Amino acid sequence: MRSNPTPRGFVTVHTDRTQRRAIEAQLLQAQKMEMVGQLTGGVAHDFNNILAVVTGNLHLQREALVAAGPIAGTSRPGDGGGGPGDHAD
């Protein structure tokens, strides 16, 4: 028996990683889409909050104007009062 054997061949191991890479790419795409969804949901929520404040303030202003009654010398456009929106035909 020899104490230092001489190699007589070699062994190779091949692994097809095509499927794994495709699955990783799909996972990455799904994560990106999830982040975009969360971002757009947050933006829409913030916009809705701002819109609620604006419409609430407009409602309060309209109530205040109605409660104050008509202002002398003003009229609504189209009622014949000669306001800025009326056109003499």
N, C-alpha and C positions, 0 to 999 in steps of 0.2 A: 504494500500500500504506500502510496505517496503521501507526503506530509503537505505538499503544496500542489494541489491538482490544477491542471491547465484547463481553462475554459474551452469547451468544445462547441458552443453555440450561444444563442441568446434568445430571450423571451421578450416579446413586445405585447403591450396591452393597449388596445384601441378602445376609445369610448366616443360614441357619437353624441356630441353635445348640441346638435342642431335643434332637437325638440326642446331641450332645456332652455336654450337661448331664446327660442320663439316664445316659450311660456313666460320667461323673464321679461321680454319685450311687451307682452300682453299685460302683465302685472304692472309694469311701469306706466303704460298708457292708461290703465284703469285708475291708478293712483293720481295721474295728472288730471284726468277727467273729474275725479272726486274733488280735487283741490279747486278746479275751476268752478264746479258746482257750488262748493262752499263759499267761494269768493263772490260769485254772482248773487247767491242767496243773501249774503251779508250786505252787499251794495243795495239790493232791492229793499231789504229791511230798513236800512238807513234812509233811503230815498222816501220810503213810505212814512217814516217817522217825521221827516221834514215836511212832506206834503200834508200830513195831518195837522201840523202846527200852522202852516200857511192857510189851509182851508178853515181851521178853527178861528184864526184871527180875522179872516175875511167874513166869516159868519158873524162874529162879534161886531165888526165894523158896520155891517149891513144892518144889524139890529139897532145899533146906535144911531145910524142915519135915519132909519124908519121912525124911531122914537123921537128924534129931533123934529120931525115934520119937514114940510117943504121949506126951502130957503128962498127968500124973496129975490126975484130977478133971475131965477134959474128954471129950467124946464128940461124935460127928458127929450132926447133926440126923437124927432118924428111926431111930436104932439102939437106942432104948429106954433110953438113958443118962440121961435127964432133963435134957438140955441146953436152951439157950434156944429151940431150934427145935422141941422136942418138945411135944406137947399131950396132957394127960391126958384120955383119953376115958372 
